[in-house]
Amino acid sequence: MKKIDAELIRRWVNGWTVARSLPAAEPVGDGLRSQCDQPGREVEVFALRADEEPESLARLAAAVAAARQTSWLTVPTLRPGAVEAVVGAAGLELLHRSEWFMTTDLTEHPQHAPAAPYAREVRTKGPVTVVSLHDSSGEVAARGTVAVVGTDAIADRIETDAAHRRRGLGRAVMSALAEAAVAQGARTGLLIASEEGQRLYSSLDWRRQADVLIARGR
Protein backbone atom coordinates (compact mmCIF):
# COMPACT_ATOMS: atom_id res chain seq x y z
CA MET A 1 0.00 0.00 0.00
CA LYS A 2 1.30 3.45 -0.94
CA LYS A 3 2.19 5.58 2.08
CA ILE A 4 2.58 9.28 2.65
CA ASP A 5 6.13 10.41 3.35
CA ALA A 6 5.83 11.59 6.95
CA GLU A 7 9.17 13.38 6.73
CA LEU A 8 7.88 15.39 3.76
CA ILE A 9 4.88 16.50 5.83
CA ARG A 10 7.21 17.41 8.70
CA ARG A 11 9.30 19.53 6.33
CA TRP A 12 6.18 21.32 5.14
CA VAL A 13 5.08 22.08 8.71
CA ASN A 14 8.52 23.41 9.60
CA GLY A 15 8.48 25.75 6.61
CA TRP A 16 4.87 26.81 7.17
CA THR A 17 5.67 28.01 10.68
CA VAL A 18 8.59 30.02 9.27
CA ALA A 19 6.38 31.53 6.56
CA ARG A 20 3.91 32.68 9.21
CA SER A 21 6.50 33.75 11.80
CA LEU A 22 5.19 31.19 14.30
CA PRO A 23 7.17 29.30 16.96
CA ALA A 24 8.58 25.96 15.80
CA ALA A 25 6.02 23.15 15.97
CA GLU A 26 6.45 20.69 18.82
CA PRO A 27 6.01 16.89 18.73
CA VAL A 28 2.73 15.53 20.08
CA GLY A 29 2.02 11.82 19.64
CA ASP A 30 2.44 10.97 15.95
CA GLY A 31 2.05 14.59 14.98
CA LEU A 32 3.21 18.16 15.42
CA ARG A 33 1.56 20.96 17.40
CA SER A 34 1.75 24.60 16.38
CA GLN A 35 0.71 27.53 18.56
CA CYS A 36 -1.05 29.77 16.03
CA ASP A 37 -2.75 32.22 18.44
CA GLN A 38 -5.36 33.23 15.85
CA PRO A 39 -9.00 33.85 16.82
CA GLY A 40 -10.79 30.56 16.25
CA ARG A 41 -7.48 28.82 15.50
CA GLU A 42 -5.35 29.09 18.59
CA VAL A 43 -3.62 25.71 18.11
CA GLU A 44 -3.15 23.49 15.06
CA VAL A 45 -2.14 19.83 15.21
CA PHE A 46 -0.73 18.11 12.12
CA ALA A 47 -1.02 14.32 11.82
CA LEU A 48 2.06 12.70 10.30
CA ARG A 49 1.06 9.02 10.07
CA ALA A 50 -2.72 8.98 9.90
CA ASP A 51 -2.87 6.14 7.35
CA GLU A 52 -0.20 3.98 9.00
CA GLU A 53 -1.43 4.43 12.57
CA PRO A 54 -5.23 4.96 12.71
CA GLU A 55 -5.13 4.56 16.49
CA SER A 56 -2.69 7.45 16.81
CA LEU A 57 -4.97 9.60 14.66
CA ALA A 58 -7.86 8.76 16.96
CA ARG A 59 -5.76 9.87 19.95
CA LEU A 60 -4.83 13.14 18.24
CA ALA A 61 -8.48 13.77 17.34
CA ALA A 62 -9.59 13.09 20.92
CA ALA A 63 -6.94 15.49 22.25
CA VAL A 64 -8.09 18.22 19.85
CA ALA A 65 -11.71 17.63 20.86
CA ALA A 66 -10.82 17.95 24.55
CA ALA A 67 -8.52 20.97 24.21
CA ARG A 68 -9.49 24.12 26.09
CA GLN A 69 -8.07 26.30 23.31
CA THR A 70 -9.78 26.33 19.92
CA SER A 71 -7.78 23.72 18.02
CA TRP A 72 -7.57 22.49 14.45
CA LEU A 73 -6.47 19.07 13.23
CA THR A 74 -4.88 18.88 9.77
CA VAL A 75 -4.55 15.39 8.29
CA PRO A 76 -2.73 14.53 5.02
CA THR A 77 -4.07 11.17 3.88
CA LEU A 78 -4.55 8.72 1.03
CA ARG A 79 -7.68 7.41 2.77
CA PRO A 80 -9.91 10.48 3.24
CA GLY A 81 -13.03 8.43 3.93
CA ALA A 82 -11.40 6.60 6.83
CA VAL A 83 -9.98 9.83 8.26
CA GLU A 84 -13.35 11.56 8.02
CA ALA A 85 -14.90 8.71 10.03
CA VAL A 86 -12.23 8.99 12.75
CA VAL A 87 -12.50 12.76 13.19
CA GLY A 88 -16.30 12.54 13.12
CA ALA A 89 -16.29 9.88 15.83
CA ALA A 90 -14.16 12.20 17.98
CA GLY A 91 -16.80 14.90 17.67
CA LEU A 92 -14.74 17.27 15.53
CA GLU A 93 -16.28 19.64 13.00
CA LEU A 94 -14.98 19.01 9.46
CA LEU A 95 -13.94 22.34 7.88
CA HIS A 96 -12.25 21.18 4.67
CA ARG A 97 -12.30 17.71 3.11
CA SER A 98 -10.84 18.37 -0.35
CA GLU A 99 -7.55 20.23 0.03
CA TRP A 100 -4.38 18.78 -1.51
CA PHE A 101 -0.77 18.40 -0.38
CA MET A 102 1.35 19.18 -3.47
CA THR A 103 5.03 19.24 -4.43
CA THR A 104 7.11 20.33 -7.40
CA ASP A 105 10.66 20.58 -8.72
CA LEU A 106 11.27 24.31 -8.51
CA THR A 107 14.20 24.22 -10.92
CA GLU A 108 11.72 23.39 -13.71
CA HIS A 109 8.94 25.76 -12.60
CA PRO A 110 7.21 27.58 -15.51
CA GLN A 111 7.82 31.31 -15.67
CA HIS A 112 5.07 33.87 -16.31
CA ALA A 113 5.48 37.63 -16.07
CA PRO A 114 2.51 39.81 -15.09
CA ALA A 115 0.86 41.61 -17.99
CA ALA A 116 0.48 45.38 -18.08
CA PRO A 117 -0.58 47.37 -16.14
CA TYR A 118 0.55 45.19 -13.23
CA ALA A 119 3.93 45.74 -11.59
CA ARG A 120 5.78 43.21 -9.46
CA GLU A 121 7.31 43.89 -6.04
CA VAL A 122 9.57 41.31 -4.35
CA ARG A 123 10.59 41.77 -0.71
CA THR A 124 12.87 39.29 1.06
CA LYS A 125 13.62 39.26 4.77
CA GLY A 126 15.69 36.35 5.96
CA PRO A 127 14.17 33.07 4.72
CA VAL A 128 10.81 34.65 3.80
CA THR A 129 9.96 36.33 0.49
CA VAL A 130 6.71 38.19 -0.19
CA VAL A 131 5.68 38.89 -3.79
CA SER A 132 3.03 41.53 -4.51
CA LEU A 133 1.50 42.57 -7.83
CA HIS A 134 0.21 46.14 -7.93
CA ASP A 135 -2.29 47.63 -10.35
CA SER A 136 -1.88 51.05 -11.98
CA SER A 137 -3.27 52.78 -8.89
CA GLY A 138 -0.72 51.08 -6.63
CA GLU A 139 -3.25 48.78 -4.95
CA VAL A 140 -2.24 45.16 -4.28
CA ALA A 141 -4.02 42.92 -6.79
CA ALA A 142 -2.32 39.62 -5.88
CA ARG A 143 0.28 38.41 -3.44
CA GLY A 144 1.98 35.34 -2.00
CA THR A 145 4.66 34.23 0.45
CA VAL A 146 7.39 31.62 0.33
CA ALA A 147 9.71 30.44 3.11
CA VAL A 148 12.98 28.69 2.29
CA VAL A 149 14.23 26.10 4.76
CA GLY A 150 17.24 24.19 3.49
CA THR A 151 16.38 23.08 -0.03
CA ASP A 152 12.62 23.28 0.58
CA ALA A 153 10.39 26.22 -0.29
CA ILE A 154 6.96 26.38 1.31
CA ALA A 155 4.46 28.56 -0.57
CA ASP A 156 1.70 30.10 1.53
CA ARG A 157 -1.15 32.62 1.41
CA ILE A 158 -1.39 32.87 -2.38
CA GLU A 159 -4.22 35.34 -2.95
CA THR A 160 -5.71 37.30 -5.85
CA ASP A 161 -8.22 40.07 -5.23
CA ALA A 162 -11.64 39.18 -6.65
CA ALA A 163 -11.61 42.20 -8.96
CA HIS A 164 -8.36 41.04 -10.62
CA ARG A 165 -8.96 37.34 -11.17
CA ARG A 166 -8.69 35.48 -14.49
CA ARG A 167 -5.78 37.66 -15.61
CA GLY A 168 -2.91 35.26 -14.93
CA LEU A 169 -1.84 37.00 -11.74
CA GLY A 170 -1.74 33.79 -9.70
CA ARG A 171 0.65 32.26 -12.24
CA ALA A 172 2.82 35.39 -12.12
CA VAL A 173 2.97 35.34 -8.31
CA MET A 174 3.90 31.65 -8.22
CA SER A 175 6.56 32.18 -10.88
CA ALA A 176 8.14 35.01 -8.91
CA LEU A 177 8.05 32.99 -5.67
CA ALA A 178 9.69 30.01 -7.37
CA GLU A 179 12.38 32.23 -8.90
CA ALA A 180 13.17 33.84 -5.54
CA ALA A 181 13.25 30.46 -3.76
CA VAL A 182 15.63 28.90 -6.30
CA ALA A 183 17.93 31.92 -5.95
CA GLN A 184 18.12 31.08 -2.22
CA GLY A 185 19.02 27.44 -2.88
CA ALA A 186 15.59 25.79 -2.79
CA ARG A 187 14.84 22.85 -5.05
CA THR A 188 11.59 21.31 -3.77
CA GLY A 189 8.33 23.24 -3.55
CA LEU A 190 5.72 22.26 -0.95
CA LEU A 191 2.22 23.60 -0.33
CA ILE A 192 -1.30 22.77 0.74
CA ALA A 193 -3.74 23.81 -1.97
CA SER A 194 -7.28 24.98 -1.36
CA GLU A 195 -9.96 23.76 -3.75
CA GLU A 196 -9.80 27.14 -5.49
CA GLY A 197 -6.03 26.93 -6.01
CA GLN A 198 -5.73 23.35 -7.21
CA ARG A 199 -6.28 24.09 -10.89
CA LEU A 200 -3.67 26.88 -10.81
CA TYR A 201 -0.98 24.75 -9.18
CA SER A 202 -1.71 21.74 -11.38
CA SER A 203 -1.29 23.94 -14.47
CA LEU A 204 2.17 24.87 -13.17
CA ASP A 205 3.21 21.20 -12.82
CA TRP A 206 2.70 20.89 -9.07
CA ARG A 207 1.84 17.26 -8.25
CA ARG A 208 -0.80 16.06 -5.81
CA GLN A 209 0.71 13.79 -3.16
CA ALA A 210 -2.26 13.41 -0.79
CA ASP A 211 -5.66 14.72 0.20
CA VAL A 212 -5.79 16.97 3.24
CA LEU A 213 -8.69 17.04 5.69
CA ILE A 214 -8.99 19.84 8.25
CA ALA A 215 -11.25 19.57 11.31
CA ARG A 216 -11.85 21.74 14.34
CA GLY A 217 -12.80 21.10 17.92
CA ARG A 218 -16.33 22.22 18.68
N, C-alpha and C positions, 0 to 999 in steps of 0.2 A: 504494500500500500504506500502510495506517495505521501511524504510527510513535509510539513512546513519546516524550513530552516529556522530553528529557534534563535540561533545566533544572529541571523539576518534581522529578525524582529527586534532583538536587543539593540542592534546597531541603529535601527530606525528610531527607537525610543530615545537612545542617548543623543542622537542628533536633533530630534524634535524638542527635547528640553533645552538644548542650546539655542535653537531657532527662536524659542519663546522666552529665553532668559529665565528659565525655571531652575530650581535646584536639581542636581542629579537624581535620577530615579533610584529608589532603594529596593532591594530584593524583598519579596513577600510571597512565600510559598513558591509555586512554579510560575511566578510572574514578577512584575516590577510595579512599584507604587510611586506616583508623581504627585507632589503637592502643587496643585494648580492655583488655588486661592482665587477662583473666579466665582461670581454669584451663580449658584446652581450647578457648579462644577468645581467643588473645592478640592477634591481628590480624584485622580484617575488611576485605575489599576489595569495593567496590560497583561493578558494571559500569553504565555510563551509556548505552552505545550498542551493546548486544549484538546487536540485530536489524539495525542499519544496518551494523555492522562486525564480521562473524563472526570475521575474522582477529584483531582486537584482543581479542575475547573469548577466543580460543584462547591468546593471549599472556598475558592475565591469569590464565587457568586454569593455564597452565604455571608461572607465577611462584608462584602459591599452592601448587602441588604441590611445588615445589622449596624453599619457604621453610623455614628452620630453626625458626621459631616456628610454633606451631599456628595455622593461618590458615583463615578462612572466606571463601567467595566468594558474594556475594548478587547475583542477576541478575534484575531486572525484565524481562519479555519478553512479546511477543505470539506467540512461537513456542517454547513450552516443549519441544516434542519435539526441535527442533534444538539448543536450549541443553543439554538433557540429554545429547545425543550428544557435544557438544563437551566438557562437563565430565567425562563418562565416559572419553573418549579421553585426557584429561589425567591420568587415574588418580585423580580426586577421588571422595570418598564423598558421595553425595547424601543430605542430611539431611532436606530438605523440598522437595516438588515441587508443592505445591498452595496456597501462601500467596498472598494478593492484595495489590496496592498499590491503596489506595482514597483517594478525596477527597470532600469535601462543602463546601457553602456553610454556614458556621457561623451566619450570621445567620438561617437558616431551620431551625436544628436543633431537633427536637422536645424538649420539656421533660417530664421525669418526676421526681417527688419520691419519695424512699424511703418505703415504708410503715412503719407502726409494727411493731416497736419500734425500728427502725433510726434512728440519728442521724447526720447528716452533719457532717464536719469538713473545712474547706478551709484549706490552708496555702500561702501564696505567698511565695517568696523569689526576688527578681529576676525572670527570665523564666520560672521554673519553678513550676507549681502542682501540689500533690499533694492529691487528694481521697480521704478515707477514710470508709467507712460502718461504724459501730460497732453491735454488738448490745447488748441490755440489760445484759450483763455488762461492757461496755466493750471487748470483743475486736473486732479488725478483721475484718469479714466480707467486705469488698470494697474495692478501692482502684484508683487509676489516676493517671497523671502526664501533664501536658501542658506543652510548652515553646513559648513564643511568640517567634518571630523575624520581625520586620517584621509583615507581615499574615498570616503563616502560623502555624498551631498544629499541632504534631506530638504526637499522642497516643501513649502508650507504656505498657507494663507494666500493662495493664488485667486485673485478676485478681479472681475471686470464689472464696472458700473453698468447698471441695466441700460442706460441710455447709449452706451458705446459697444454693445455686444454685436456679434456677427460681423466684425471688421478685422478679424485676425489678431486682435490684441493679446489674447491668451497665448497664442503661438509665439508672438514676439516677446512676451514676458518670459516664457519658458526657455526660449532660445538664449536670451540675455542671461538668465540664471545659470543655464548650463555652461555658457561661455565663461562666466565669472568663476564658477566652481572648478572647471578644468584648469583655469589659470592658477588656482590655488592648490592644484595637485589631486583633485577628486577624479575618480574614474567611474564609480557606481552611483547612480541616482536612485533614491528611495522616496516613496511618498504613499500616503493613503488618499485615494481619490473618492470624492463624493460622486453621487450618481450623475450630477451635472457635469463634472469634469472628466468622466471616463472616456467620452468620445474624443475630447481634445488630446488627452495623454496617449490614447491608443493611436491616434493619427500621427503622433510624434515618435512612435516606435517604443513606447513604454509597454512593458509586458505584465499582464495580470499574474500574480503568484498565488493569491488567496482571496477569498471573501473576507470581509471584516464586519462583524456585528458589534454594535455599541448599545449598551443597556445602562440604566440608571436606577439607583435605589429610590424607592418611593418615599 
